[in-house]
Amino acid sequence: MRTLIIMPTYNEAQSISSMVDRVRLAMPDADLLIIDDGSPDGTGALADELAVADPQVTVQHRLEKLGLGSAYLQGFARAISQGYDAVVEIDADGSHDPAELPTMVDLLERRSADLVIGSRWVEGGSVINWPWVRRAISRSGNRYARWMLRSSIRDMTAGFRVYRTTALHGLDRAVVSSQGYCFQVELAWRVERSGATVVEHPIAFVERASGTSKMHAGIVVEALIRVTGWGIAMRLGRMPMR
């Protein structure tokens, strides 16, 4: 499958080079799009150097920090317009192992799936170097989202994914406005609600070894408010299940 890998960045100068090397090793035939939100630590300049050395790497520079959801939506639009069959979400901090990508893309094709999620919370999945508090927040948040949205997806907040581009048609800024964890929840939920096939593939998620996490309380609050609103709307019949 012709595949575009999207890697949003913001202050990932310590990990971007090694992560790009790992992605290119795992998926030598895929193209890689780095979307940098004006990182003050020089991530964008490093990405440009990598792109000069490798014609399959492209960099898109944005002048300010516009957020994860916005970056992915721009990448999705590019993948659709340029005729890619599959599009990948992956973090730049090393938390996701690119070596899982060939298996995930194969699952997309072999099982005729529309979305393959690299899942921490299915059998065989794991989280490495997370404190118990963060594990509890992630597990409970996923359980709540699954219950409110009547979803069968166990890791709705996962950020390591492969989409069939046909499943993303219509999912643009006019429909999707969430950021962070909530963006991942919303995309998975909307794809699932459309009747598409979602497969979860167990992965080991490794806490970043360098840099600073982008997680903050505002992202959690946004997810809680939006998920609760969507769930209530569904129960009141204001939003169809599909």
C-alpha positions in Angstrom: 0.0 0.0 0.0 1.3 3.5 -0.8 1.8 4.9 2.6 2.4 8.4 4.1 3.7 8.6 7.6 2.9 11.8 9.5 5.1 12.9 12.4 4.1 16.1 14.1 6.9 17.8 16.0 7.3 20.5 18.7 10.6 20.7 20.5 11.8 17.2 19.6 15.4 18.1 18.7 16.8 15.4 20.9 14.9 12.6 19.3 13.9 13.6 15.7 17.1 12.3 14.0 17.0 8.8 15.6 13.3 8.6 15.1 13.4 9.4 11.4 16.2 6.8 11.0 14.0 4.2 12.7 11.0 5.0 10.6 12.9 4.9 7.3 14.5 1.6 8.3 11.1 0.0 9.2 9.2 1.4 6.1 11.8 2.1 3.4 9.1 2.4 0.7 6.9 4.8 2.6 7.1 8.6 2.5 7.5 10.6 5.7 5.9 14.0 6.3 7.3 16.0 9.3 5.0 18.8 10.4 6.8 21.2 12.8 5.0 23.9 14.7 7.8 26.5 14.8 9.8 24.6 17.4 12.1 27.1 19.2 14.7 24.3 19.9 15.6 23.9 16.3 13.6 20.8 15.5 12.5 22.3 12.2 16.1 23.0 11.0 17.2 19.4 11.9 14.2 18.1 10.0 15.2 20.1 6.9 18.6 18.6 7.0 17.1 15.1 7.1 14.8 16.0 4.2 17.8 17.2 2.1 19.5 13.9 2.7 16.4 11.8 1.9 14.0 12.6 -0.9 11.3 10.5 0.8 11.2 12.9 3.8 9.3 16.2 3.5 9.0 19.0 6.1 6.1 21.3 6.5 6.8 24.3 8.7 4.0 26.1 10.6 4.8 29.5 12.2 3.2 28.7 15.6 2.0 25.9 17.8 -1.3 25.0 16.3 -1.7 21.6 17.9 -1.6 17.9 17.2 -5.1 17.6 15.8 -4.5 20.4 13.3 -1.3 18.9 12.2 -2.8 15.5 11.5 -5.8 16.9 9.7 -3.4 18.8 7.4 -1.4 15.6 6.8 -4.6 13.6 6.1 -5.7 16.1 3.5 -2.3 15.9 1.9 -2.4 12.1 1.9 -5.9 12.1 0.3 -5.1 14.7 -2.3 -1.9 12.9 -3.4 -3.5 9.5 -3.7 -2.0 7.5 -0.8 -3.7 4.3 0.2 -2.7 4.5 3.9 -1.6 7.2 6.3 0.2 6.7 9.6 0.1 8.6 12.9 3.3 8.3 15.0 4.9 10.3 17.8 8.4 11.9 17.3 9.5 11.2 20.9 10.3 7.5 20.5 7.3 6.3 22.5 6.1 4.3 19.4 8.3 1.6 17.9 8.4 2.0 14.1 9.3 -1.7 13.8 5.6 -2.4 14.4 4.5 -0.5 11.3 5.0 -3.3 8.7 2.7 -5.5 10.7 0.1 -2.7 11.2 0.0 -1.9 7.5 -0.2 -5.6 6.7 -3.2 -5.9 9.1 -4.9 -3.0 7.3 -4.6 -4.7 4.0 -4.9 -8.4 5.0 -7.9 -7.9 7.2 -9.5 -5.2 5.0 -9.4 -2.9 8.0 -10.0 0.8 7.8 -8.1 1.7 11.0 -5.4 -0.3 12.9 -4.6 1.1 16.3 -1.3 0.3 18.2 -3.0 -0.5 21.5 -1.6 -0.5 25.0 -4.7 -1.9 26.6 -5.4 -5.1 24.8 -3.9 -8.5 25.6 -0.2 -8.4 24.7 0.0 -4.6 25.0 2.0 -2.8 27.7 3.3 0.5 29.0 6.9 0.9 30.0 8.2 3.5 32.6 4.8 5.0 33.4 4.0 5.7 37.1 0.9 4.0 38.4 -1.1 7.3 38.5 -0.7 7.9 34.8 -1.6 4.3 34.0 -4.7 4.7 36.1 -5.7 7.9 34.4 -5.2 6.4 30.9 -7.1 3.2 31.7 -10.0 4.9 33.4 -10.2 7.6 30.7 -10.4 4.9 28.0 -13.0 3.0 30.0 -15.1 6.1 30.4 -14.9 7.1 26.7 -15.7 3.5 25.6 -18.8 3.5 27.9 -20.0 7.0 27.0 -19.5 6.5 23.3 -20.7 2.9 23.2 -17.5 1.9 21.5 -15.7 -1.4 21.4 -12.2 0.2 21.1 -10.1 -0.4 24.2 -7.4 2.2 23.5 -9.2 5.2 22.1 -6.5 7.7 23.2 -3.7 5.8 21.4 -1.6 8.0 19.1 0.0 5.2 17.0 -2.3 4.4 14.1 -2.6 3.4 10.5 -5.7 4.6 8.6 -7.0 3.6 5.2 -7.3 7.1 3.5 -10.8 6.3 2.3 -11.9 6.2 5.9 -10.8 9.8 6.4 -12.9 11.4 3.7 -15.1 14.1 5.3 -13.1 14.2 8.5 -11.8 17.7 8.2 -11.8 20.9 10.3 -15.5 21.4 9.6 -16.2 18.2 11.5 -13.2 17.6 13.8 -11.9 20.4 16.1 -10.5 18.4 19.0 -6.9 18.4 20.1 -4.6 16.0 22.0 -6.1 12.9 23.5 -9.6 14.1 22.5 -8.6 14.3 18.9 -7.6 10.6 19.0 -10.8 9.7 20.7 -12.9 11.6 18.2 -11.2 10.2 15.1 -11.4 6.6 16.3 -15.1 7.1 17.4 -16.1 8.7 14.1 -14.4 6.1 12.0 -16.0 3.3 14.1 -19.5 5.0 13.9 -19.2 5.1 10.1 -19.4 1.3 10.1 -15.7 0.9 9.3 -13.5 -1.9 10.5 -11.2 -1.1 13.4 -8.5 -3.6 14.5 -6.3 -3.2 17.6 -2.7 -4.4 17.5 -0.8 -4.8 20.8 2.2 -2.7 21.3 4.7 -1.8 24.0 4.4 2.0 24.6 7.7 3.4 26.1 7.7 6.7 28.0 9.9 9.3 26.3 13.6 9.2 27.4 14.2 12.9 26.5 12.2 16.1 26.0 9.1 17.2 27.7 5.6 15.6 27.6 2.9 17.7 25.9 0.3 16.3 28.2 -1.4 18.9 30.5 -4.7 19.2 32.5 -6.4 21.2 29.8 -6.2 18.3 27.3 -7.8 15.9 29.9 -10.6 18.4 30.7 -11.3 19.0 27.0 -11.6 15.2 26.4 -13.9 14.8 29.4 -16.2 17.6 28.4 -16.4 16.6 24.7 -16.8 12.8 25.4 -19.6 13.5 27.9 -21.4 15.8 25.5 -21.2 13.3 22.6 -22.4 10.5 24.8 -25.4 12.5 26.1 -26.3 13.6 22.6 -26.3 9.9 21.5 -28.5 8.9 24.4 -31.0 11.7 23.6 -31.2 10.6 20.0 -29.6 13.8 18.7 -26.7 11.9 17.1 -27.2 8.6 15.2 -25.1 5.7 16.2 -23.8 5.7 12.5 
